[in-house]
Amino acid sequence: MEKKEIKIEEKKSILSLENRKRLILNGVIEVVSFNEEQIILNTNLGTLNIKGVGLKMNKLDVQNGDVVIIGTVNSCIYTNNEIKKEKQSLVSKLFK
């Protein structure tokens, strides 16, 4: 009998947008940058670029990966699909 590798499921990433005024997101690893027009976050699923007007982080809990953003949200775009840990190992390989 062969043993199959069991992969541990990564934390889920949930994005919920209520009336374009309140964005609730979990699975956040870090906040890259933010201002009233653009917020960039590293998430479990890659880099998320949020654009809008009057954006403010109402709640930020990086330890648990939870963020609540209020303001008018115009777009939410994942700019890559690399998980941060893989990206770091790739960079560290380049500089060895």
N, C-alpha and C positions, 0 to 999 in steps of 0.2 A: 504494500500500500504506500502510495506517495502522499506526503504531507503537502497541503496547499498553503501558500503564504496567506495569512489573514491581515488585511490592511485595516488600520484603524481609521474610521471615518473622521474627516476633519470637521472642525466647527462649521456649522451652517452660517451662511451670510444671508440676512433678510433685509430687503429694502422696501420700505412702505412709504408712499407719498399720499398725503391727505390734502385734497383740494389745491395742490401745488403750493401750499402754504407751510406745511410741516412735513419734514422728511425724517423718518426714523430708520436708523441703519445699525445693524450689528455685524460683527466680523471685522471690525476696524482694527488694524495693527498700529497705525500711527497717523498723525495729522502732518502732512508735508507742508502745506501753506494754506492760508485762508485770509480773505478780505470780504467786503460786502458783495462783490460780484463773482467771486470764484473761490471754491474750496477744493483742495486736492487731498485725497486720503489714500493710504495704502490699506487694502483689505485682503481678506483670505483669497479673494478671486482676482486680485490684481489692483492696479491703480484706478481710482474712481475720481473723475473730474466733474464737479457739480458747478453749474453756472446759473446765475440768477440776479435778482435785485434785492438789496437789503438783507443779505444772508447773515445770520448770526448763529453761533453754536449755543443752543439753549442748554444742552446737557452734553458732557464729555466724560466718558468713563473708559479710558484706554485699557485699563486692567481687564475689564470684562468685554471690551470691544464695542461698547454702545455709544452712539452719537445721535443727538436730536438737533436738527437744523431747522430754524424758522426763517421765513422770508418768502419771496416769490421765486420758485424753482423753474428755470427755463429748460435745463437739460441735465441729464446724468449719463456720463459716458465712461465706460471702462476702456482705458487706453492701452492696456496690455493684459495678458492673462497669466503672467508669472507670479507665483507666490513669492513673497519677500525672501523667505529662507533660501529658495532655489536661486534667486537673483544674487543674493550675497555670496553663495558658494561659487557661482559662475564668475563673479567679480574677483573673488579671492583666488580662483584658479588662474585668471589672467595675470595677476600680479605676483605669482610665485616665482 
